[in-house]
Amino acid sequence: MRLEAILDAPLARAERGARRGVARAGARRGVGRARSASPVHAAAAAPAAPASRRGAAPTYHPISRNRYVSRARMYGTTPACQCDPATGDCGEQCMNRMMQIVCTPRTCPCAPRCTNGSLGKRAAPALEIVEVRDALTQCGKRGLGLQTPVRVRKGAFLGEYCGELIDLPEAARRVREHYEHTHNYYFVDYNTWAGELLDAGLRGNKIRFVNHSCEPNCKMEKWLVSGSEQDHTAEFQLGLFALRDIEAGEELSYNYGWSAFRPIDVASGEEGEAYTPMRCFCGAPSCTGWLGRARKAPQSSRPPSPVTALPSATPVPPKTGLRAKRPRGRPRKDAQLHDADGRAAAGAGDAQDGGAAAGAGDAQDSPAETPRRKRGRPRKHPPGDAHAVRAAADVGPSAPRAAAEPVPKRRRGRPSRSDGAPSTGAPAVAEVLDTSAPDAPAQDAAAPPPALPRRRRGRRGHEAVAGAAASEPDGAAEARAADVGAEAGAEGDVAARVPSPVRRARGRPRKSGPLDELAALPARAPTPPAPRPTPPPAEPLAMPVGVYFTLTPTQVAHISAQPHRRRGRPRVRPVFPHASPPRWRRPAPESDEAAVRALLL
Ligand SMILES: C[S@@+](CC[C@H](N)C(=O)[O-])C[C@H]1O[C@@H](n2cnc3c(N)ncnc32)[C@H](O)[C@@H]1O
């Protein structure tokens, strides 16, 4: 008896805590105590613990706003809308609302009547969410689900997807320690380019229970709540909205856009090929049978990844949405590496994270388009001048609409492969892959040295992988690099794809060298290349997450107009909206004497 009491104590404490938490939440939202006694609720809202301890699905801590685990929250301003405070309340015509930007009460002209505030504070939909919480229900093979007990109109806000902001190494750790054996994943993509996810597995709210459907009745949207992409201070909120009128008792669902999460995929255009297929049990008439893209899932030759898939947020929009941004010109030579559709999809997916910019830039690396870049007006700034790019795209959060203007300038200004300037763009895995395959014959001594542009592309791609490795201390990036290499083609050897030191040499090509002497020798019968040793299977690090495709064209243009970002975590810049200038900024010297004195100090 005493032993049982001891064993039951943690669970009992957890359930008491869960009841208290639910009761508190219910009291805030006007829900009675009786509902919190449901065992489903107790299990769902109990404090988090590894599932292996109790042999049950992992529980979670209920939270009502995002927690920042891998970094501190960044603060910044959002643009003020143009609504008329006399008549408007930031309704459907609010510019911020249309761009999925949350109004800041401090700057919104309609405050305090603004209805476009933080998703977590939107009062009217919150009532619906409370009702949805009580409708947690067993959904067979899909586990728990969420349904609404009241009728919901189209476009209604149903709740914010709350979770913990984590980076990729932390996500990998959580998958291995908490989620892998449950096959339940609660990651959604937060900032692709920064490698950040929102995880509702350990801490979250009821929106985490919304299942995937191939014919969803909801959609997940990503709203900017503060800061800007340009300053790397952007923070977001994810919200669930009704796609159509939803009847009472209907289960809520959205299209996860399930895919393997690898930041470098953003640039490669190979999104969707590497994830571990998971069967979809949504039961929709048009169900593809798989979470994600059915046409690609069965083709995956990779063994099931231990770090498997997880849901994403929003449905993949028609890929034609960004096709207009594709550089004009002849069709690309390499259909796989420069897949326009893949690029468009990837660009759209991370458009919020600057991915569209990278997509456009990488597309211009296509040899077919190189001559086109040299036409037109001469550049005002030297190629690769980040300031020039920034100046062309200098749109602050207070001028979101002007962001669409500089897009073409920026793209023209991107350094060509032949001008020798360092790339300002984010190197893509596509570059690694593109370099590898064509340059493989260069190992043959009789072959001429490879062309310089390809060497550059390969080097940049290599640096991308190396940079990622440097930023991830536990070697996750190496694993990912190997993973990407394995997924890139039949060879699966990322080491063989990384250019040799000779090919990575900077500067003009040598006039003569060992390779030239070899090339000058009389031709001989080509010897078949020696078979490459099969590399040991790399530990996969594909963490399936979704990609958000919810940007409006204006938002896409806004992000496309911004300079490329570094990979890895963004540099956090302090924001001083109201404070005096920082101390380290000395006032400009007024005279030569003052300037000399300032130099001497
Ligand atoms: C965000 S959770 C959704 C809530 C989950 N059903 C639960 O019980 O906690 C995502 C997980 O639900 C399952 N799931 C959701 N939709 C599904 C579907 N259409 N078919 C199969 N499994 C699904 C998958 O295991 C997935 O990893």
The ligand as a Gaussian input file, in Angstrom:
#p B3LYP/6-31G(d) Opt

LIG

0 1
 C        0.743000      17.492000     -34.006000
 S        0.455000      15.812000     -33.663000
 C       -1.291000      15.753000     -33.752000
 C       -1.864000      15.250000     -32.484000
 C       -1.634000      13.797000     -32.302000
 N       -2.622000      13.043000     -33.069000
 C       -1.715000      13.428000     -30.826000
 O       -2.334000      12.466000     -30.496000
 O       -1.102000      14.096000     -30.040000
 C        1.024000      15.096000     -35.148000
 C        1.035000      13.586000     -35.107000
 O       -0.250000      13.082000     -35.243000
 C       -0.260000      11.974000     -36.127000
 N       -1.096000      12.334000     -37.261000
 C       -1.669000      13.514000     -37.457000
 N       -2.396000      13.515000     -38.584000
 C       -2.287000      12.288000     -39.103000
 C       -2.793000      11.668000     -40.257000
 N       -3.585000      12.280000     -41.129000
 N       -2.465000      10.375000     -40.476000
 C       -1.668000       9.720000     -39.633000
 N       -1.150000      10.256000     -38.533000
 C       -1.450000      11.528000     -38.253000
 C        1.154000      11.721000     -36.539000
 O        1.670000      10.729000     -35.715000
 C        1.838000      13.015000     -36.221000
 O        3.160000      12.826000     -35.847000

